[in-house]
Amino acid sequence: MPGWNSERIAAAWAELGWAEAMGELSGILAELERDDVDLDVLADRVERAAWLISVCRERIAGTRLRVDELVADLIPEDPTG
């Protein structure tokens, strides 16, 4: 999303938890699936959903890196070098 670099996404994530983000995305999806979706708010809701997806992707990437590091620490080093 334009203007949303990793630092801004990380800062936003500190204020927004995974469950909250996913719940909001579910709510937006439900709104968009309705037959009477308000076209005046459609672009705003899609923009918010795109931002939430960016935040979630950043969180997934960070979590994946952390898990990889933790698992690597569990693997014993080869004593033969």
C-alpha positions as CSV (number, residue, x, y, z in Angstrom):
1,M,0.0,0.0,0.0
2,P,1.5,3.4,-0.9
3,G,3.1,5.1,2.1
4,W,3.1,2.0,4.3
5,N,6.7,0.9,4.7
6,S,7.8,-1.8,7.1
7,E,8.4,0.6,10.0
8,R,4.9,2.1,9.7
9,I,3.4,-1.4,9.4
10,A,5.3,-2.6,12.5
11,A,4.2,0.4,14.5
12,A,0.6,-0.2,13.5
13,W,1.0,-3.8,14.4
14,A,1.9,-2.8,17.9
15,E,-1.6,-1.3,18.2
16,L,-3.4,-4.1,16.4
17,G,-3.4,-7.8,17.2
18,W,-3.6,-10.7,14.8
19,A,-7.1,-11.7,16.0
20,E,-8.3,-8.1,15.8
21,A,-7.0,-7.7,12.3
22,M,-8.5,-11.0,11.1
23,G,-11.8,-10.1,12.7
24,E,-11.9,-6.8,11.0
25,L,-11.0,-8.4,7.6
26,S,-13.8,-10.9,8.1
27,G,-16.2,-8.0,8.8
28,I,-15.1,-6.1,5.7
29,L,-15.5,-9.2,3.6
30,A,-19.0,-9.7,5.0
31,E,-19.8,-6.1,4.1
32,L,-18.5,-6.5,0.6
33,E,-20.5,-9.7,0.0
34,R,-23.8,-8.1,0.8
35,D,-26.1,-7.2,-2.0
36,D,-26.6,-3.7,-0.6
37,V,-23.0,-2.7,-0.3
38,D,-22.7,1.1,-0.1
39,L,-20.7,2.2,-3.1
40,D,-19.7,5.4,-1.3
41,V,-17.7,3.5,1.2
42,L,-16.6,0.6,-1.0
43,A,-13.2,2.1,-1.9
44,D,-12.5,3.0,1.7
45,R,-13.3,-0.5,2.9
46,V,-11.2,-2.1,0.2
47,E,-8.3,0.2,1.1
48,R,-8.6,-0.7,4.7
49,A,-8.6,-4.4,3.8
50,A,-5.5,-4.0,1.7
51,W,-3.8,-2.3,4.6
52,L,-4.8,-5.0,7.1
53,I,-3.5,-7.7,4.6
54,S,-0.2,-5.8,4.4
55,V,0.0,-5.7,8.2
56,C,-0.8,-9.4,8.5
57,R,1.8,-10.4,5.8
58,E,4.4,-8.4,7.6
59,R,3.5,-10.2,10.9
60,I,3.6,-13.6,9.1
61,A,7.1,-12.9,7.7
62,G,8.4,-11.8,11.1
63,T,6.9,-14.8,12.8
64,R,8.4,-17.2,10.2
65,L,11.8,-15.6,10.7
66,R,11.6,-16.0,14.4
67,V,10.4,-19.6,14.2
68,D,13.2,-20.4,11.8
69,E,15.8,-18.9,14.2
70,L,14.3,-20.8,17.2
71,V,14.3,-24.1,15.3
72,A,17.9,-23.5,14.1
73,D,19.0,-23.1,17.7
74,L,17.5,-26.5,18.5
75,I,19.6,-28.3,15.8
76,P,22.9,-29.5,17.4
77,E,26.1,-28.3,15.6
78,D,28.1,-31.0,13.8
79,P,31.1,-31.7,16.0
80,T,33.1,-32.8,12.9
81,G,32.9,-29.4,11.5
